[in-house]
Amino acid sequence: MGALLASPIISAVVSVAVAYIAFKVAFFTLKRVFMNAVTGILTYLVCVHILNIPMDIGLGVWALTAILGPIPMLIAAGWYGFLK
């Protein structure tokens, strides 16, 4: 087993495979965060300009929007539009 890991060819193949997988995961994560932010912004714009809900959104809700998508904006719209 030690000779298998010491092989330079196998080591290079494993390194390329790990780099490829890391790039794919990073790209997927960045793409997902971007799409969440865009859907969160669109949700905010619909709530403020079309539904006329006055929303005072803080930085924490925007950060949660990048992670969770439009769900925090919908909760904030419910809070500001229906519960206040």
Residue frames as qw, qx, qy, qz and C-alpha x, y, z in Angstrom:
[[0.000, 0.887, 0.463, 0.000, 0.00, 0.00, 0.00],
 [0.321, -0.778, 0.103, 0.531, 2.87, 2.37, 0.79],
 [0.393, -0.119, 0.590, 0.695, 4.36, 1.80, -2.66],
 [0.209, 0.646, 0.664, 0.312, 1.06, 2.69, -4.32],
 [0.117, -0.952, -0.240, 0.149, 0.89, 6.08, -2.62],
 [0.428, -0.625, 0.308, 0.575, 4.57, 6.80, -3.29],
 [0.545, 0.323, 0.579, 0.513, 4.14, 6.46, -7.04],
 [0.065, -0.335, 0.051, 0.939, 4.53, 9.88, -8.69],
 [0.177, -0.172, -0.661, -0.709, 2.03, 9.06, -11.44],
 [0.348, -0.561, -0.751, -0.020, -0.69, 7.98, -9.00],
 [0.280, -0.518, -0.346, 0.730, 0.08, 10.98, -6.81],
 [0.011, 0.142, -0.297, -0.944, -0.31, 13.33, -9.80],
 [0.281, -0.344, -0.743, -0.501, -3.60, 11.70, -10.84],
 [0.363, -0.593, -0.662, 0.282, -4.97, 11.96, -7.30],
 [0.203, -0.404, -0.123, 0.884, -3.87, 15.61, -7.09],
 [0.129, -0.044, -0.483, -0.865, -5.59, 16.47, -10.38],
 [0.350, -0.459, -0.780, -0.240, -8.75, 14.65, -9.30],
 [0.333, -0.573, -0.524, 0.536, -8.84, 16.47, -5.95],
 [0.089, -0.277, 0.096, 0.952, -8.26, 19.83, -7.65],
 [0.205, -0.209, -0.660, -0.692, -11.03, 19.11, -10.16],
 [0.377, -0.558, -0.739, 0.011, -13.52, 18.13, -7.44],
 [0.286, -0.504, -0.333, 0.743, -12.60, 21.17, -5.33],
 [0.014, 0.100, -0.309, -0.946, -13.14, 23.47, -8.33],
 [0.292, -0.366, -0.737, -0.487, -16.51, 21.90, -9.10],
 [0.379, -0.597, -0.645, 0.291, -17.70, 22.26, -5.49],
 [0.210, -0.412, -0.120, 0.879, -16.48, 25.87, -5.29],
 [0.098, -0.056, -0.484, -0.868, -18.15, 26.79, -8.60],
 [0.342, -0.492, -0.761, -0.247, -21.42, 25.17, -7.54],
 [0.354, -0.573, -0.508, 0.538, -21.31, 27.00, -4.21],
 [0.112, -0.291, 0.083, 0.947, -20.61, 30.38, -5.81],
 [0.196, -0.213, -0.642, -0.710, -23.31, 29.83, -8.41],
 [0.371, -0.551, -0.747, 0.011, -25.82, 28.87, -5.71],
 [0.275, -0.524, -0.332, 0.734, -24.98, 31.91, -3.56],
 [0.002, -0.113, 0.317, 0.942, -25.33, 34.18, -6.60],
 [0.293, -0.352, -0.721, -0.520, -28.70, 32.70, -7.52],
 [0.370, -0.580, -0.656, 0.311, -29.91, 32.98, -3.91],
 [0.185, -0.405, -0.120, 0.887, -28.87, 36.63, -3.79],
 [0.122, -0.054, -0.497, -0.857, -30.63, 37.38, -7.09],
 [0.366, -0.479, -0.747, -0.280, -33.87, 35.69, -6.02],
 [0.356, -0.543, -0.516, 0.559, -33.68, 37.49, -2.65],
 [0.073, -0.248, 0.094, 0.961, -33.27, 40.86, -4.36],
 [0.244, -0.225, -0.638, -0.695, -36.16, 40.11, -6.71],
 [0.392, -0.541, -0.740, 0.075, -38.33, 39.09, -3.76],
 [0.263, -0.464, -0.304, 0.789, -37.41, 42.30, -1.94],
 [0.043, 0.086, -0.320, -0.943, -38.24, 44.42, -4.99],
 [0.327, -0.385, -0.739, -0.447, -41.61, 42.69, -5.46],
 [0.386, -0.566, -0.647, 0.335, -42.49, 43.14, -1.77],
 [0.208, -0.456, -0.161, 0.850, -41.52, 46.83, -1.69],
 [0.088, 0.224, -0.340, -0.909, -42.60, 48.08, -5.11],
 [0.364, -0.185, -0.724, -0.555, -45.50, 45.83, -6.12],
 [0.481, -0.496, -0.721, 0.059, -47.00, 44.76, -2.78],
 [0.076, -0.735, 0.066, -0.671, -46.14, 48.13, -1.16],
 [0.792, -0.533, -0.257, 0.149, -44.82, 46.59, 2.05],
 [0.058, 0.888, -0.352, 0.290, -42.46, 49.03, 3.80],
 [0.946, -0.184, -0.160, 0.212, -39.54, 46.82, 4.79],
 [0.088, -0.889, 0.429, -0.133, -36.50, 47.89, 6.82],
 [0.981, 0.055, -0.144, 0.114, -34.05, 45.09, 6.08],
 [0.389, -0.819, 0.409, 0.097, -30.78, 44.80, 7.98],
 [0.257, 0.626, -0.720, -0.150, -27.47, 43.29, 6.97],
 [0.380, -0.180, 0.883, -0.210, -28.26, 40.03, 8.76],
 [0.716, 0.427, 0.441, -0.333, -31.32, 39.35, 6.62],
 [0.543, 0.732, -0.328, -0.248, -29.32, 40.07, 3.47],
 [0.022, -0.507, 0.861, -0.023, -26.62, 37.63, 4.64],
 [0.547, 0.085, 0.789, -0.268, -29.27, 34.98, 5.30],
 [0.682, 0.611, 0.092, -0.392, -30.69, 35.67, 1.84],
 [0.321, 0.657, -0.655, -0.190, -27.34, 34.76, 0.27],
 [0.136, -0.239, 0.951, -0.140, -27.46, 31.44, 2.09],
 [0.346, 0.281, 0.843, -0.301, -31.17, 30.56, 2.12],
 [0.117, 0.367, 0.669, 0.635, -32.53, 32.38, -0.92],
 [0.209, -0.450, -0.200, -0.845, -35.79, 34.33, -0.74],
 [0.554, -0.473, -0.683, 0.058, -37.05, 32.65, 2.45],
 [0.346, -0.366, -0.400, 0.766, -35.74, 35.35, 4.87],
 [0.082, -0.026, -0.200, -0.976, -37.23, 38.07, 2.65],
 [0.460, -0.384, -0.640, -0.482, -40.60, 36.34, 2.67],
 [0.512, -0.476, -0.614, 0.366, -40.48, 36.05, 6.46],
 [0.206, -0.238, -0.154, 0.937, -39.54, 39.74, 6.74],
 [0.237, -0.198, -0.429, -0.849, -42.36, 40.66, 4.35],
 [0.520, -0.486, -0.686, -0.152, -44.79, 38.73, 6.51],
 [0.443, -0.412, -0.462, 0.649, -43.45, 40.45, 9.60],
 [0.084, -0.206, 0.009, 0.975, -43.59, 43.98, 8.19],
 [0.273, -0.143, -0.525, -0.793, -46.72, 43.53, 6.10],
 [0.596, -0.392, -0.599, -0.363, -49.02, 41.50, 8.29],
 [0.640, -0.412, -0.551, 0.342, -47.75, 41.47, 11.87],
 [0.293, -0.188, -0.220, 0.911, -46.87, 45.15, 12.34]]
